[in-house]
């Protein structure tokens, strides 16, 4: 990826509805279905190093929310597993840079964590000294991504992966916890504005 030509690529996705299931979930079996293909040609960076970057993203997003007088998001390690797996799959080339599988991800999360609304921001960049800052600044400058960052969400999960080409892939999932009066409403997926690889692309999935 040529930094001068592409810069940072962003994407966002949103799903809203009444999925509020709180059944137990076998983490190992469900997460494995999202795992990157074994033997992928593209090597991924040390998980410990990207875990530190995930914490940086978390702090930067909450700092932005604080600047807008919004409450901080709670980081959930379970949600982060799904975000991380998606970033790893994009970094390894198992899936394209996209929100492919977003509905499946949040449905699986919903088996354990109740939520009313879910959204997702993604980004990729290469060649920057502070890749996390570039990703977050890019989200802030994009109205769609900024809307997710400023949304009435309570919980978040963050996953980052870096491949052998030096590309960093970022996924942040946002969840809104259900209100006491929330009901189980069916979710209809209405795909608009198909995601394309552009400076600020979007795919909205709404009920």
TAPE-V604790 format. One record per pair of residues at least 4 apart in sequence whose ideal C-beta (glycine too) atoms are under 7 Angstrom apart, sorted by sequence separation. I is the first residue (numbers start at 1). J is the second residue. D is the distance in Angstrom with one decimal. If there is no record, write none. Layout:
i=I j=J d=D
i=I j=J d=D
This chain:
i=2 j=6 d=5.9
i=3 j=7 d=6.4
i=26 j=30 d=6.0
i=27 j=31 d=5.7
i=28 j=32 d=6.3
i=31 j=35 d=6.9
i=36 j=40 d=5.7
i=45 j=49 d=5.7
i=47 j=51 d=6.0
i=50 j=54 d=6.4
i=51 j=55 d=7.0
i=52 j=56 d=6.7
i=53 j=57 d=6.5
i=54 j=58 d=6.5
i=55 j=59 d=6.5
i=56 j=60 d=6.2
i=57 j=61 d=6.2
i=58 j=62 d=6.4
i=59 j=63 d=6.1
i=60 j=64 d=6.6
i=61 j=65 d=6.5
i=62 j=66 d=6.2
i=63 j=67 d=6.6
i=64 j=68 d=6.8
i=76 j=80 d=6.5
i=77 j=81 d=6.9
i=79 j=83 d=6.5
i=80 j=84 d=5.8
i=81 j=85 d=6.4
i=82 j=86 d=6.6
i=83 j=87 d=6.6
i=84 j=88 d=6.2
i=85 j=89 d=6.3
i=86 j=90 d=6.5
i=87 j=91 d=6.1
i=88 j=92 d=6.1
i=96 j=100 d=6.7
i=101 j=105 d=5.7
i=102 j=106 d=6.5
i=103 j=107 d=6.1
i=104 j=108 d=6.4
i=105 j=109 d=6.4
i=106 j=110 d=6.1
i=109 j=113 d=5.5
i=130 j=134 d=6.3
i=131 j=135 d=6.4
i=132 j=136 d=6.3
i=133 j=137 d=5.8
i=134 j=138 d=6.2
i=135 j=139 d=6.6
i=136 j=140 d=6.4
i=137 j=141 d=6.3
i=138 j=142 d=6.4
i=142 j=146 d=6.2
i=143 j=147 d=6.3
i=145 j=149 d=6.5
i=146 j=150 d=6.0
i=147 j=151 d=6.3
i=162 j=166 d=7.0
i=163 j=167 d=5.3
i=178 j=182 d=3.6
i=197 j=201 d=6.8
i=1 j=6 d=5.4
i=25 j=30 d=5.5
i=45 j=50 d=5.6
i=65 j=70 d=4.1
i=75 j=80 d=6.9
i=89 j=94 d=4.2
i=90 j=95 d=5.8
i=95 j=100 d=5.1
i=110 j=115 d=6.1
i=162 j=167 d=6.8
i=196 j=201 d=5.1
i=66 j=72 d=6.8
i=89 j=95 d=4.6
i=125 j=131 d=5.4
i=128 j=134 d=4.7
i=139 j=145 d=3.8
i=140 j=146 d=5.5
i=162 j=168 d=5.1
i=195 j=201 d=5.2
i=65 j=72 d=6.2
i=90 j=97 d=5.3
i=139 j=146 d=6.4
i=195 j=202 d=7.0
i=65 j=73 d=6.9
i=160 j=168 d=6.3
i=161 j=169 d=4.9
i=195 j=203 d=4.2
i=125 j=134 d=5.0
i=140 j=149 d=6.9
i=160 j=169 d=6.8
i=193 j=202 d=5.7
i=194 j=203 d=6.7
i=62 j=72 d=4.4
i=125 j=135 d=6.2
i=139 j=149 d=6.0
i=160 j=170 d=5.4
i=193 j=203 d=6.4
i=62 j=73 d=6.1
i=193 j=204 d=6.6
i=61 j=73 d=6.8
i=106 j=118 d=4.3
i=123 j=135 d=4.2
i=159 j=171 d=4.8
i=191 j=203 d=6.6
i=192 j=204 d=5.4
i=158 j=172 d=5.1
i=191 j=205 d=6.4
i=86 j=101 d=6.8
i=123 j=138 d=5.8
i=190 j=205 d=6.9
i=123 j=139 d=6.7
i=156 j=172 d=6.2
i=157 j=173 d=4.6
i=189 j=205 d=5.2
i=190 j=206 d=5.6
i=58 j=75 d=5.2
i=156 j=173 d=6.5
i=102 j=120 d=5.5
i=121 j=139 d=5.5
i=156 j=174 d=5.5
i=86 j=105 d=6.6
i=188 j=207 d=5.5
i=155 j=175 d=4.2
i=187 j=207 d=5.2
i=99 j=120 d=6.0
i=153 j=174 d=4.1
i=154 j=175 d=6.7
i=153 j=175 d=6.0
i=154 j=176 d=5.9
i=155 j=177 d=6.5
i=82 j=105 d=4.8
i=99 j=122 d=6.8
i=151 j=174 d=6.1
i=153 j=176 d=5.0
i=154 j=177 d=4.5
i=121 j=145 d=5.0
i=152 j=176 d=5.8
i=54 j=80 d=6.8
i=82 j=108 d=6.8
i=148 j=174 d=5.7
i=82 j=109 d=5.9
i=97 j=124 d=5.7
i=121 j=148 d=5.4
i=119 j=148 d=4.4
i=79 j=109 d=5.8
i=119 j=151 d=6.3
i=78 j=112 d=6.5
i=79 j=113 d=6.8
i=78 j=113 d=6.7
i=135 j=170 d=4.8
i=76 j=113 d=7.0
i=131 j=168 d=4.4
i=127 j=166 d=6.8
i=126 j=166 d=5.3
i=126 j=167 d=4.6
i=126 j=168 d=6.9
i=124 j=167 d=5.8
i=125 j=168 d=5.7
i=44 j=88 d=6.0
i=124 j=168 d=6.7
i=124 j=169 d=5.0
i=44 j=91 d=5.9
i=123 j=170 d=4.4
i=34 j=82 d=6.5
i=44 j=92 d=6.5
i=122 j=170 d=6.2
i=42 j=91 d=6.6
i=122 j=171 d=5.2
i=31 j=81 d=5.6
i=35 j=85 d=6.3
i=42 j=92 d=4.7
i=34 j=85 d=4.4
i=42 j=93 d=5.6
i=120 j=171 d=6.7
i=121 j=172 d=4.8
i=36 j=88 d=4.7
i=40 j=92 d=3.9
i=120 j=172 d=6.8
i=36 j=89 d=4.8
i=40 j=93 d=6.7
i=120 j=173 d=5.2
i=31 j=85 d=6.7
i=40 j=94 d=6.1
i=118 j=173 d=6.7
i=119 j=174 d=4.4
i=36 j=92 d=4.8
i=118 j=174 d=6.6
i=37 j=94 d=4.9
i=118 j=175 d=5.3
i=36 j=94 d=4.9
i=142 j=200 d=4.2
i=144 j=202 d=4.7
i=117 j=176 d=4.1
i=115 j=175 d=4.2
i=116 j=176 d=4.9
i=115 j=176 d=5.9
i=113 j=175 d=6.6
i=115 j=177 d=6.3
i=116 j=178 d=4.7
i=114 j=177 d=6.7
i=115 j=178 d=6.5
i=114 j=178 d=5.1
i=116 j=182 d=5.4
i=91 j=161 d=3.8
i=91 j=162 d=6.5
i=92 j=163 d=6.6
i=60 j=132 d=6.4
i=64 j=136 d=7.0
i=87 j=159 d=4.4
i=91 j=163 d=4.2
i=60 j=133 d=6.8
i=86 j=159 d=6.4
i=87 j=160 d=5.6
i=88 j=161 d=4.3
i=83 j=157 d=4.5
i=85 j=159 d=6.8
i=87 j=161 d=4.0
i=57 j=132 d=5.1
i=61 j=136 d=6.3
i=82 j=157 d=6.4
i=83 j=158 d=5.6
i=84 j=159 d=2.9
i=56 j=132 d=4.5
i=60 j=136 d=4.5
i=64 j=140 d=6.3
i=79 j=155 d=6.4
i=83 j=159 d=3.3
i=91 j=167 d=6.6
i=79 j=156 d=6.8
i=80 j=157 d=3.9
i=84 j=161 d=6.9
i=30 j=108 d=5.3
i=57 j=135 d=6.9
i=79 j=157 d=2.7
i=80 j=158 d=5.6
i=91 j=169 d=4.5
i=53 j=132 d=5.4
i=57 j=136 d=6.4
i=76 j=155 d=5.0
i=80 j=159 d=5.7
i=90 j=169 d=4.5
i=70 j=150 d=6.3
i=73 j=153 d=6.2
i=74 j=154 d=6.3
i=76 j=156 d=6.9
i=73 j=154 d=6.8
i=74 j=155 d=5.2
i=75 j=156 d=6.0
i=76 j=157 d=5.4
i=68 j=150 d=5.8
i=73 j=155 d=6.5
i=87 j=169 d=4.3
i=73 j=156 d=4.1
i=75 j=158 d=7.0
i=87 j=170 d=6.3
i=65 j=149 d=6.8
i=87 j=171 d=4.6
i=64 j=149 d=6.1
i=65 j=150 d=7.0
i=86 j=171 d=4.7
i=13 j=99 d=3.9
i=25 j=111 d=4.4
i=103 j=189 d=6.0
i=11 j=98 d=6.7
i=15 j=102 d=6.8
i=25 j=112 d=4.2
i=9 j=97 d=6.1
i=11 j=99 d=6.0
i=15 j=103 d=6.2
i=19 j=107 d=6.8
i=23 j=111 d=5.3
i=24 j=112 d=7.0
i=61 j=149 d=6.0
i=83 j=171 d=4.2
i=13 j=102 d=4.7
i=21 j=110 d=5.3
i=83 j=172 d=6.3
i=21 j=111 d=5.7
i=83 j=173 d=4.9
i=15 j=106 d=5.7
i=19 j=110 d=4.3
i=82 j=173 d=6.6
i=22 j=114 d=4.8
i=21 j=114 d=6.9
i=20 j=114 d=4.5
i=79 j=173 d=5.4
i=20 j=115 d=6.9
i=19 j=115 d=6.5
i=20 j=116 d=6.8
i=79 j=175 d=6.6
i=99 j=195 d=6.1
i=98 j=195 d=5.2
i=18 j=116 d=6.7
i=58 j=158 d=5.6
i=97 j=197 d=6.3
i=16 j=117 d=4.2
i=57 j=158 d=5.1
i=103 j=205 d=6.4
i=15 j=118 d=4.8
i=102 j=205 d=6.7
i=54 j=158 d=4.6
i=99 j=203 d=5.1
i=14 j=119 d=4.2
i=54 j=159 d=6.7
i=13 j=119 d=6.6
i=54 j=160 d=5.3
i=12 j=119 d=7.0
i=13 j=120 d=4.4
i=53 j=160 d=5.0
i=12 j=120 d=6.6
i=12 j=121 d=5.1
i=50 j=160 d=4.5
i=11 j=122 d=4.4
i=50 j=161 d=6.3
i=10 j=122 d=7.0
i=50 j=162 d=6.1
i=10 j=123 d=5.0
i=57 j=170 d=6.8
i=9 j=123 d=6.6
i=8 j=123 d=5.9
i=9 j=124 d=4.9
i=57 j=172 d=6.8
i=8 j=125 d=4.5
i=44 j=161 d=5.5
i=45 j=162 d=3.7
i=44 j=162 d=6.6
i=44 j=163 d=6.0
i=43 j=163 d=6.8
i=42 j=163 d=4.5
i=43 j=164 d=4.5
i=42 j=164 d=5.5
i=3 j=126 d=5.6
i=3 j=127 d=4.2
i=1 j=126 d=5.1
i=8 j=134 d=5.7
i=8 j=135 d=6.8
i=10 j=138 d=5.3
i=10 j=139 d=6.5
i=8 j=138 d=4.5
i=10 j=142 d=5.6
i=12 j=144 d=4.8
i=12 j=145 d=5.0
i=14 j=148 d=6.8
i=10 j=145 d=5.8
i=12 j=148 d=5.8
i=20 j=178 d=4.8
i=20 j=182 d=5.6
i=18 j=182 d=6.3
i=20 j=184 d=5.8
i=18 j=183 d=5.7
i=1 j=167 d=5.8
i=18 j=184 d=4.9
i=18 j=185 d=3.2
i=17 j=185 d=5.6
i=19 j=187 d=6.1
i=17 j=187 d=3.5
i=15 j=187 d=6.8
i=11 j=195 d=5.6
i=9 j=197 d=5.8
i=9 j=199 d=6.9
i=10 j=200 d=5.0
i=11 j=201 d=5.3
i=12 j=202 d=4.9
i=13 j=203 d=5.0
i=14 j=204 d=5.4
i=15 j=205 d=4.6
i=16 j=206 d=5.9
i=17 j=207 d=4.1
i=10 j=201 d=6.7
i=11 j=202 d=6.7
i=13 j=204 d=6.9
i=14 j=205 d=6.0
i=16 j=207 d=5.0
i=7 j=199 d=6.4
i=11 j=203 d=6.8
i=13 j=205 d=5.8
i=14 j=206 d=6.4
